């Protein structure tokens, strides 16, 4: 097959040529956008799932949907070292500038800029607001980020409403927010929902964000709709594998599709990676099971040297040892006491390493006393790489 025409697109957030199995999520988001734009209350959305299931792809699609619906959209991607208050303040400034040119701003928009100036002055190392306005006393200047962000969201919503516009804020990698940041975000969304202001927030992150939100605010489950994004199942998984090729006049045999499912376990990123190598290996249509089997080795090598290794290299030696112990126990979820026993340490001794691995996004706690990898098939990678055999110390 011509590699230039290859329809499979593995990559971080790369849009697949055929987005399978996400119609329900897209429909819910469309209803959300329409209701908020019409001035009606609606729960915001939190998408959660393992890495590689397509959360960022969905956020990008929702960005396009909101933009096409006339929304002012800002998309924020968090990392473990980011300060949420600083990033949010910078994006708020961009939102206000998009609502209207400052020279033509109406009263509520001008006030929103003054409130933003107040907020920025309360933040250590906060962004400098270069617009020539004075801070407004008593608004978003308490130094309590939850209170101040709520004030700011209300003023954004009022300014947008005054200008006949709607705002959508998309936040990726939400698991990197601190609990206090999550509480501030939820409280702010709660207030704009109560006031039926045209501002909506959609988040995406690892499975831990559902518990994080519940811990931050007891009413989070009534404010957000928590939607899992998981591996694809029949009939969507078959379409994700075969439809990109079919759109170019190339067929898969039924056996080739089934083997692709066996290899990828239905995870969208892995489907794209295997599809890419299968397409490049195959010489004619229909693509056969032998083509898929032949592409498997190269696919695993590509995943091991990029998708898995890039993440694994961020771990220090003690973290690698804990993850190796998990992999030696088979496939998760894993009991923390079993992992500690495999490491020949007490569970309390392994707890600090467990905490750093959760903070870095390597593992999560699906339930009390259990842990699992955030990357699908990561245990297989560790076993293939024979991780844990080194005695090197940090």
N, C-alpha and C positions, 0 to 999 in steps of 0.2 A: 504493500500500500504506500501511497505517496505520503511521506512524513510531513510535508508542508501542509497537507490537507487534514492532518490528524485532528479529530474533533474532541479529543479528551484533554482536559486542562487541569492537571494537578498543580496546586500552588496554594499559598496562604490567602484565602478569601477570593481565589479566582473563580469566576462564574462558570459553571459547567454549561456546555451547549444545550443540555436538556436538564432542567431542574425538576427532579422527580420527587414525589411524595410529600411535598410541602404545601399543597393547595389549601389545606385547612388553616394553616398558619397565615397564609397570605390573605385568605378570606376574612379571618378575624382582624387582621391589621387593617384591611380596607374598611371594614365596618367601624373600627376605632377612629380612623382618619375622618370618615364621613360624619360620625357623631360629634366628635370634638369640633370640627369645622362648623357644624350646625348649632354649636353652643349647648350640647347635651353632655351630661356626665357619663363617663365610661372608664372602666378599669384599664390602666396601662398594662403593658406586657413585659414579662421577663422570660427570655428564652434561656434554657439551661441544657447542657449536655457535655459529653466528652469532647476532647479535641479531635478535629478531623471530621465532625459530623455535619459541618456546614453552617454554623451559627453566624460567622462573619459574612458568608455568602448571603444568608437571609437578611442580615442587617443592611448590606449593600442594596439588596433588592427593595427593602422597605424604604431606604433612602430615596431610591428612584421613584417609588410609588408616591411617597409624600411630596416630593418635588413636583411630580406631574399633577398632583392634586392642589398645587398652589401653596404648599407649606414652605416656610423658611426652615431649612434643615441644617443642623450642626451635628457632626458625628465625632465622638470622642473615643479614643482607644487608650485604655489605661495600661500601665506596666507596674511591676512590683515596686519600683522606686519613685513613681509619680506621686505628687501631692494633688489630691482631688480638688481641693479648694482653689488652688492656683489655676489648674487646667479649666475648671468650670468657669472661673471668672473671666479668663481669656475668651472662652467660647461665648459667654454671655455678651461680651463687648461686640463680638462679630454678629451675634443675633440682632442686637439693637441697631447696629449700623445697617443691617439688611432691611430692618423694618421700614426705615425711611432715611432719606438723606437728612443729615442733622439740621441743615439750614431750614428745611421745610417741616421740621418735627412739630407735632402738636404737643399740647401741654403734658399729657401723660407720658409721652415718649421722652420729653425733656426731663421730666421728673425721674424716669427710670434711669437715665444717664447719671443724674445726680446721686441716686441711690447706689448705682454701680460704683461711683467714685467713693462713696462712704464705705462700701464693702471692701474695696481694694485697699483702703487705708487701714483696715483692721487686720489685714493678713500680713504676717511676717514675710518679707521678700515678695510682697504682692505686686501684680503687674501695674505699671504706671498707665493711668488713663489720660491720654494726651488731649482729649476733647476739652475745650475751654468751658468747663462748668464747675460750679462749687459743690462740694459734698453737702448733703442735706442732713442736718442733725436729727437724731432719733430714728433714722431709717437705716437698717442693715449695718449698724455700727456698734452693736452690743459686744462684739468679740466672740459671741456664741454662734458658731457656723450654722447650726440648725435653725436658729431664729433668723439669722441674717439671710441665709439662702432662701428661706420661706418668704421673707419680705421681698427679696429680689425676684423670685418667681412670680409673685403676685403682681409686681410692677411690670414685668415682661408681659404677662398675660393681659393686663389692662392696656398697655401700650399697643400690643398686637391687635386687641379688640378694637381699640380706637382707630387704628389704621386699616381695619378690615382684613387682617391677616391672621394666619395660624402658624404656630411654631412646633417643630418636632426636634427633640434632642435624643440622639441615639448614643448609647454607651456600651462599648465592647470591653471584654475582659473585666467585667464588674466585680469579679472575686477579689480584685486587688484593692477595692475600697476598704478602708477601716470601718469598724462597726459604727463609729460616730459619723463617718461620712455617709454610710448607708442610711442611718437614722435621719440625717439632714435631708437626704434625697427623698426618702419616703414621706417625711413630714411636709416637704415642699410640694410634692405631687398631691398629697392629701388636700392641702389648702386650695390649690388651683382647681382640683376636682370639685370641691365643695362650692367654689365660686363659679363653676362652669366656665372657666376661662379657656381660651383656645391655645393651650399648651399641653403637649403630650410627651412623655418620656418612655422610650423602649430600651430595655437593657438586655444584654446577653453575657453569659459567663458559664463557668464550670458548674457542675451539679451542686456545689456547696452554697451557691448564692440563695437558694430557697431557704435554707436554714439560717444563713446570715441575715436575710431580710426579716425572718420571724424573730430572731434574737434582737434585732435592732428596734423593731416596732411590732407590738402584738397584733396590730390591725393590718399588717402588710398583706396578708392573704385576701383581705377584702378590697384592697386598693389595687393590687396587681393580679393579673392572671398569669400564673406560672405554667409555662408550656414546655414540655420536654422535647428536645430535638435529639433523636436517636438514630441508630442504624436503620437502613431501609429494609422493608419486608415486602413479600409478594402482595400485589403484582408490581409495585413501584420499583423494586430492586431490579427486576428483569428489564424494565424500561430504561432505568439509569444506565444499564450495561449496554443494551442493544440499540436504543433509539438514536444516540449520536451517530453511530455508524450507519444506521438505516436511513437517516436524513441525507446521507451521501451515497445512497444506493448500495450499501454493503450490509450483508446479513450475517448474523451469528447462528450457528446450529444450536439446537436446544441443549445439547450436551456441553457446548462451549459456554453457554450462559450459566448452566448449573455449576460448572467447574469454577467459573468466575465468582459465583456466590460463595462457594466453599472456601475459596482462597481469601476473599475480602471480608467475609462475614457481614456483608451489606453496608460497610462503612463507606460513606460517600468519597472521602479523600482517597481511600485505597482503591475504590472502583476507578477513579480517574487515573491513578498511577498504573494499575494493571491494564486498563484500557489503552493507555498511551503505548505501553510496550507491546501489547498484543497486536495493536494496529500496525506498529512498525515492523513486527516480525512476520505477520501474515503476508502471503504473496497473492492471495486471490479470495474472492467471495464464493461461498460463505466461509467465515472464520470458523475454524474447527477447534475441537477440544485439544488437539495436539498443539495448535498455535498458542492457546492459553497456557498449557502446561510448560511449553518452551519459554514463554514470557515470564513465568513465575519467578525464576531465579534472578533475572535482571530486575524485576520489580522489587523483590525483597532486598537485593543489594542497594537499590536506589533508596528505599525506605530506611534501611539501616544506616546508610551514609549521610542521610539528610534529615528526614522527618524525625527519626528516633535519636540519632547521634547528636544533632544540634541541641536538642533538649537535654539529653543525658550529660553532655559536657558542661552544663551549667551547675551540676551537682558536685559537692565536695565529697571526699572519700567516705566519710562517715554516712553520708546520705546514700551513696552508692551501695554501701554494705547493707543498709536497711532494705533498699529496693531489691538487692540481690536475694536477700532472705525471703522477701515476698515471692519472687519468681520461683525460688526453689520449692515453695509450697504448692506450686501449680498455678491455677487461675483463680482470680479473686471473685468476690471480696474476701479479705483475710482478717482473721482475728488478731488483734494487736498482741494478745498474750502468746499466740502461736508464733508470730513473727519474732517476738523477743526471745522465745525459747529457741528458735532456730539460730538466732544470733548469740545465744548463750549469755544473755544479760537479763536483768530484771526489767519488767515493763516500764517502771518509772525511769530507768536509765535511758531507755529508748525514746521516752516522751519528747525531750527537746528536739531530737532529730526529726521525729514525726511532725512536730509543729513547724519546723522550718521547711520541710517538704510540702506541707499543706500550703504554707504561705507562698512558696515559690510556684505552686500549681502543678507539682509532680503527682501528688496523690490527693484524695479527698476522703471524707468519712461518710459513707453511705448510710450508716446507722451507728448507734452507740457501740463503742468498742471495736469497730471494724474500720478497715481502710482498703482502698483500691486505687489503681492507677487511673489518672485522668486521660491517658492516651490509650486508645484501643490497641490490643495485641502487644502492649509494651513488655509484658512478661515473656512473650515468645522471643522478642528481640534480646532481652537480657540473657535468656537461656542460649540463644544462638551465639551471642557474643561472649558467653562464659564469664559474665561479669561477677565479681566477688572473689576471684581467685588471687587477686593482688593483695599483698600484706602492707602496701605502702600506707603511711600515715599522713594525715593532713599537715 
